Amino acid sequence: MLTETEVQRVLDPDALLDALAEGFRALSSGLVDAPKRIGVSVPGTGFLLAMPAYQQGREVVVKLVSVFHENQRFGIPSHQALICLFDQETGTPISIMDGIAITALRTAGAAALATQLLARTDTRVLAIVGAGVQGQAHLRMLPQVRPITEIRIASRHVAHAERLAATDARARAVETAEEAVRGADVVCLCTNAGEPVVNLDWLAPGMHITSVGYAPPGGELDPRVIEQGRLFVETRLAFEPPPAGCAELAGLDPGVGTELGEVVLGQSPGRQSTNEITIYKAMGHACEDLAAASLVYHRAKQEGVGRSVEL
């Protein structure tokens, strides 16, 4: 069993990026068995999603994640999760670990991988819209893949942006999303907004945009933004209605999206010009949890982290 603190201790960002790249490569190669995400809703309160996945040579992994946006009233995270690992030969449960840290870092890690694959190589200015858990995780992961020199952080609550900006010397809080986005090279949307948070006229040629928010039936990414550039997704299941896919992409032709794994495999091009706008819309896929949880499990065993219990 592994607590959130123990997971954070062994989850190395660089190793995670490599594991995610391998996970997306396997996903686009048809090597990951992951049924469509399912969920149950508590009306007016929140929902719980179930996300199993298996890849040959890896453990069988299942994540249960709850999303209850009013949890801030109780001083607890809006996203909470458990991840269970089962032996691939016997089906025996071998690990139960907290999934909050994994969900946060693997989501930001996938956005960072997309940025590594798609953003201009001369990227220097990063905009983060949203200063919650994902804003924090993006602030940690995005500078891993580009030499960022300036970071602008916007939030509905300026105090939250100021608190996050104080953790990085390159960062400063700004009062509006527009101030953060205009002139940025990479824009990361990390909100729980049910409506678009970025306007079309704030965009500029050459931008790379990532969006990880999940707030059906709406969402933070304006579908009209997608029309301005090329869209990349974890899997084309993202075009299905929630809970399997993204609300912002439902109804669009899946053919407009390129899978990250196809770029990793060299089957599809990434950025094709310095002026092109590239957009990564995340749905959150179980292959990411599989990659991260397997990494955590083996490092924890190697380093003697965690404790054994008899169920």
N, C-alpha and C positions, 0 to 999 in steps of 0.2 A: 504494500500500500504506500502511496506517495501523496504527500500533501502539496498544496500550491507552492509553498516555499521550497520544498524539495524539488519539485518540477522545475521551478525557475533556476535553481542551482545547477541543474545538469543540462538544461536546454540551451545549447550554444548557438548563437545566431548564425555564424558562418556554416556550421554543420547543418543547421536547419535549412538554409538556402540550397545547399547541395541536395539534401533529402527531398525537398519540394520539387526541384528540377527533375530528379529521378522519378518522383511520384507522378508528375504531369506527363513525363515521357511514357511511363507505363500506362497511364490512363488513356492517352491518345493512341497507344498501340493496342488497346483492347485487352490489356493484361490485368486490369483491376475489376473485380466483381463488386459492384456497389449499386444496389437498387435505388430507385428514386426515394428521396427523402420524404418521410411521412411525419405528420404531427397532429397534435390535439390542441384545441384552444379552450381557454377559460374565458368566457365572454366578458369583454370589457376590462380584462386584467392582464392576460399574457398567453403564452403558448409554450409547448414543449415539442421538440423535434427529435427524431431518432435517425441515426446515421451510421449504418454498418458498412464495412468494407473488408475485402480480402485480396491480397496479391500473393501469388505463389512464392514460397520462400520467406514469407512474413507471417506475423501473427494475424489472427482474425480480430478485428477491432470494431467496437461499437461505441459511439458517443451519444449521450443523452444531454441535450442542451435546452435550458429553459430561458425564455426572454420575457421579463416582466419589467416594463419601463418605469413603473412607479416605485421601484424598490429603493430609490434614493431617499424616499421618506423614512425608510427603516435603516438607512445607513449600510445597505448591502448592494452588491453589484446587480445590474439589470440582467446581465448574462451570467448564468451559472451552469456548470457542466460536470459530468462524470464521464470518464473514459475507461472501458473495460477491455482487457486483452485476453484472448483465449489461445491455447496451444493449437497450432495448425494440424497436428497429427492426432490428438486425442480429444480436442474440444474442452479441455480442462481450463477453468479460469486461472490465469497466472498473474494478473495484476489489476488492481483498481486504483486509478489515479485521478486527482483533481484535474478538471478540464478547463478551468478558467484561464490559467496562464497559457496553456496550449492553444486554446481558441484565439486568444488575443494575439499571440506571437505568430502563429501559423497564418492567420489572416493578413497581418501586416507583412509577414514574410513573403506571401504569395504576391502581394502588391509590390514589394521590393523586387522580387524576381521579374515581374512584368516590367518594372521600371528598368531593370538591368538589361532586359531584352529589347525594350522599345524606346526608351527615352534617348534624346540626343546625347552624344558623348560629351558635349560641352555644357551639360546641365550644371547649374550652380545655385539657382534660386528655387527653394521648395516652399510651397504653400500647403498648410494643413488646416482644413476646415472641420472643426470638432476637436474638443480638448478633453474628451473622456478617455476610456480605456484604450480605444483604437487610436485616438490622437497620440497618446503616450507611446503605444507600440510602434506606430509609424515613425515617430520621432527617433525611436531607437533603431529601427530597421532600415529606413530609406537611406541614411548617410552611409550605410554599409556598401551601397552599390554605385554611388556617384559622389564626386568630391564637392559636396554641398558647402557653400560658404555663407548663405543667408537663408534663414527659415522664418516664415511669417505664419503666425498662428491666430486663427479667428474662432470664436465660439459665441453661442447665444449669450453667454455670461462672460463678459470681458475678464472678470476676476479669475475664471477658470483658465482662460488663455494666458493670463499673466503668470499664474502659478506654474503652468506647464513650460512656458518660455523661460522661466527662471532656472530650469534644470539643464539648459544648454546655452552656452555662451554665444552661439550663432543665432539664437532665436529671439524674436521679439513678438509681443502681442500686438494685434491691430484690432480696430473697433468693428470692422465689417468684413464679411467674406469678400466683397469686391476689392477692398484694399489688399487683401491677401493674394487674391488670384491674379489681378492685372499685373502683367509683366513677369509672372513666375514661369519657370521652365517645366516644373512638375507640380501638379495640383492633386492633392489627396483629399477625397471626401470621406469623412469618418464620423458621420452623424447618424442619429436615429430619426431624421426628419422624414415625414410622410409626403413632402412636396419638394420640388427642385430647390437647391441652395445656390446654384450658379447660373447666371444669365449668359446667353449666347454672346452678347456684345463684350463680355469680359475676356473672351478667348482670343488667342493670338496664334498665328502659324507656328508650327513646331512644338506646341505644348504636348505634354503627355499627362493624361488625366486618369486617376484611379478612383474607383468608387466601391466601398465595401459595406455601405449601409444596407440594412434589410428591414423594411417597415411596411409590409403589405397592408392594404392594397395599393399604396403609393410608394414613393421612394425619393431619395435625394438627387438622383441623376435625371435631368430633363432628357426624354427620348430625342428631342430635337438636337441635342448636343451630339448624339451618335451620328446624325446625318452629316455632321461637319468633318468627320474623319473616319478612321478605320477602327473597328471594334474587335476586341480580343476578350475571350472568356476562358474559364477553366474547362468547361465542357458545354456542348450545345444543349444539354439539358437545361441550361440557364434560360432558354427561351420558353420553357414550359411555365405555366402558372404556378405561383407559390402553393404549397411549401416546397415543391420540387425545384422550382426555378426562381427567377427574379421578376418582380412585378413590373419593373421598368422595361423589360425585354419581351414580356408576354405579348404575343400577337405579331411580333416581327418575324421576318424570314430568317431561320437559323443560318441560312447561307451567307448572311452579312457578317457572321462572327467567325473569327479564327481562334482555334484552341491554342493555349500557351504551349501545350505539349507538341503541337505541330511545328511551332517555331523552334523549340528545343531540338526536335528531331531533324530540322532542316527541310521539312516537307512544305512549309509555307514561309514566306518572307516576313520579317518583322517590319521595322520602320524602313520606308522606301525613299524618303527624301527628308531634308532638314526642315521643310515647311509643312510636312504632313502632321496633322493632329491625330494622335493615337489615344485610344480609350480602352481601359481595362475595367470591366464590370464584373465584380465577384458575386457569386451565389453562395460560396462556401461549400466545399466538396469533401466527402469523407476520405478521399485519398490524401488530403492534407493532414487530417487527424491521424490516419494510419502512418504516414511518414514521420510526423512529429512524435506520436506516442511510442512508436517502435524505437525511435532514437532515444527517447527519454528512458524507456524500460531498460535497454541494453547498457546505457551509460550508468544508470542507477545501480544495476547489478554489478557492473565492473568496479564502481567506486564505493560500493557498500552503503548506498543511500536508501532510506526507506526502512520498512519493517515487514516481517512476515507474520501473517495471522492464519489461523485455521478456521475456515468457514463452516 
